[in-house]
Amino acid sequence: MKKGLLLLSLIGVLAILFFAGESASQGKTEAVVPSQNEASALQALTLTDTHFDFGTISMQDGKVMHSFTVTNKSESPISIRKITTSCMCTEALFVQGDARKGPFGMPGHGSVPLVNETVPAQESFTVEVVFDPSAHGPAGVGKIERAVFVEDAKGDVQTITIKALVTP
């Protein structure tokens, strides 16, 4: 009885997988290319620089910081949902006018609050990226590259990268 029920369940699962795969493949005849308006909407948030090299920095000199300007090039306000980093040694702050939010860090290493700020059309904000070269201790010397991710309410992500050569 149990073997029959198990066999029937297995056949049912396989049938579901087969028909789900077949119906999903029927709609995939050609790639969807976004229109010019859709492509520009994806690029509504622009950065003057997406990368910064701190050069050679010493653990003994402490944290270093660089600011990145992000501009809403669209004709509509954009809501910034969250800012996260690729490593616990890196933090980012959202700065718009006198308002400062953060620090925002790596998911899974403490609480990473949401930004939930709106950037008006044709306005800018700053992402201040702070890197702590001593966060990894003596094993943290050498070349590093870290990333900061700025995500809007639609899920579009802009990536900022920093790099450095860390010395003791």
C-alpha positions as CSV (number, residue, x, y, z in Angstrom):
1,M,0.0,0.0,0.0
2,K,2.8,2.4,1.0
3,K,4.8,1.5,-2.1
4,G,1.9,2.1,-4.4
5,L,1.2,5.5,-2.8
6,L,4.8,6.5,-3.1
7,L,4.9,5.4,-6.7
8,L,1.8,7.4,-7.5
9,S,3.2,10.5,-5.8
10,L,6.4,10.2,-7.7
11,I,4.6,9.9,-11.0
12,G,2.5,12.9,-10.1
13,V,5.5,15.1,-9.3
14,L,7.3,14.0,-12.6
15,A,4.1,14.9,-14.6
16,I,3.9,18.3,-13.0
17,L,7.6,19.0,-13.7
18,F,7.2,17.8,-17.3
19,F,4.2,19.9,-18.1
20,A,5.5,23.0,-16.2
21,G,8.7,22.8,-18.3
22,E,6.8,22.4,-21.5
23,S,4.5,25.4,-20.9
24,A,7.5,27.6,-19.9
25,S,9.4,26.7,-23.0
26,Q,6.5,27.5,-25.3
27,G,6.6,31.2,-24.5
28,K,10.4,31.5,-25.1
29,T,10.6,31.9,-28.9
30,E,12.6,35.2,-29.0
31,A,14.5,37.5,-26.7
32,V,12.7,40.6,-25.5
33,V,14.7,43.8,-26.2
34,P,13.7,46.8,-24.2
35,S,12.5,49.9,-26.1
36,Q,14.5,53.1,-26.0
37,N,12.3,54.5,-23.2
38,E,12.6,51.3,-21.1
39,A,16.4,51.3,-21.6
40,S,16.6,54.9,-20.5
41,A,14.4,54.1,-17.4
42,L,16.9,51.4,-16.4
43,Q,19.7,54.0,-16.6
44,A,17.8,56.7,-14.7
45,L,20.3,56.6,-11.8
46,T,23.7,57.6,-13.0
47,L,27.0,57.9,-11.2
48,T,29.7,60.4,-12.2
49,D,32.2,57.7,-11.1
50,T,31.5,54.0,-10.4
51,H,35.0,53.1,-9.1
52,F,37.6,54.6,-6.8
53,D,41.2,53.4,-6.1
54,F,42.5,54.5,-2.7
55,G,46.0,53.4,-3.7
56,T,48.3,52.2,-0.9
57,I,46.8,52.7,2.5
58,S,48.0,51.6,6.0
59,M,46.0,49.8,8.6
60,Q,47.6,52.1,11.2
61,D,46.1,55.2,9.5
62,G,42.6,54.1,10.0
63,K,39.4,54.3,7.9
64,V,39.3,56.0,4.5
65,M,36.3,57.5,2.8
66,H,35.3,58.5,-0.7
67,S,32.0,60.1,-1.9
68,F,30.1,59.1,-5.1
69,T,27.5,61.3,-6.6
70,V,24.3,59.6,-7.9
71,T,21.9,61.6,-10.1
72,N,18.3,60.8,-11.0
73,K,18.4,61.6,-14.7
74,S,14.7,60.7,-15.2
75,E,11.7,63.0,-15.3
76,S,10.1,61.2,-12.3
77,P,11.1,60.8,-8.6
78,I,13.0,57.6,-7.8
79,S,12.8,55.8,-4.4
80,I,16.1,54.4,-3.1
81,R,15.2,51.2,-1.2
82,K,18.4,50.0,0.2
83,I,22.2,50.3,0.1
84,T,24.4,47.2,1.0
85,T,28.1,46.4,0.9
86,S,30.0,43.3,-0.1
87,C,32.0,43.1,3.1
88,M,31.7,44.0,6.7
89,C,34.9,46.1,6.4
90,T,32.9,48.6,4.2
91,E,30.0,50.9,5.1
92,A,28.0,53.3,3.1
93,L,25.9,56.4,4.0
94,F,23.1,58.0,2.0
95,V,23.5,61.8,2.0
96,Q,21.0,64.2,0.5
97,G,21.1,67.8,1.5
98,D,21.3,67.9,5.3
99,A,19.8,64.4,5.6
100,R,22.2,61.5,6.4
101,K,21.2,57.9,6.7
102,G,23.2,54.9,7.6
103,P,25.7,53.4,8.0
104,F,24.6,50.6,5.7
105,G,26.6,47.4,5.6
106,M,26.8,43.8,4.6
107,P,23.7,41.7,4.8
108,G,24.0,39.0,7.4
109,H,26.3,41.1,9.6
110,G,23.9,42.9,11.9
111,S,20.9,44.9,10.9
112,V,20.9,46.5,7.5
113,P,18.1,49.1,7.6
114,L,16.2,50.2,4.5
115,V,17.0,53.7,3.1
116,N,13.5,54.4,1.8
117,E,14.3,57.9,0.5
118,T,12.9,59.6,-2.6
119,V,15.2,61.4,-5.0
120,P,13.3,64.0,-7.1
121,A,13.7,64.1,-10.9
122,Q,17.1,65.7,-12.0
123,E,18.3,65.8,-8.4
124,S,21.4,64.1,-6.9
125,F,22.5,62.4,-3.7
126,T,25.8,61.2,-2.3
127,V,26.9,57.7,-1.3
128,E,29.8,58.0,1.2
129,V,31.8,54.8,1.2
130,V,34.0,54.1,4.2
131,F,36.5,51.3,4.2
132,D,38.2,50.1,7.4
133,P,41.6,48.5,6.4
134,S,42.1,47.0,9.9
135,A,38.7,45.2,10.0
136,H,40.3,41.9,8.9
137,G,43.2,42.1,11.3
138,P,46.8,41.3,10.2
139,A,45.5,38.8,7.6
140,G,43.9,41.7,5.7
141,V,47.0,43.0,4.0
142,G,47.3,43.0,0.2
143,K,45.0,44.1,-2.6
144,I,41.3,44.4,-1.9
145,E,38.3,45.2,-4.0
146,R,34.9,45.9,-2.4
147,A,31.4,46.8,-3.8
148,V,28.5,48.9,-2.7
149,F,25.0,48.2,-4.1
150,V,22.4,51.0,-4.5
151,E,19.0,49.5,-5.1
152,D,15.9,51.4,-6.1
153,A,12.3,50.4,-5.4
154,K,12.0,48.7,-8.7
155,G,15.0,46.4,-7.9
156,D,17.4,48.1,-10.3
157,V,20.9,48.1,-8.8
158,Q,23.9,50.5,-9.4
159,T,27.2,49.1,-8.3
160,I,30.1,51.1,-6.9
161,T,33.5,49.6,-6.4
162,I,36.6,50.6,-4.4
163,K,40.0,49.1,-4.3
164,A,43.2,49.6,-2.3
165,L,46.5,48.0,-1.5
166,V,46.4,47.5,2.3
167,T,49.7,47.6,4.2
168,P,50.3,47.0,8.0
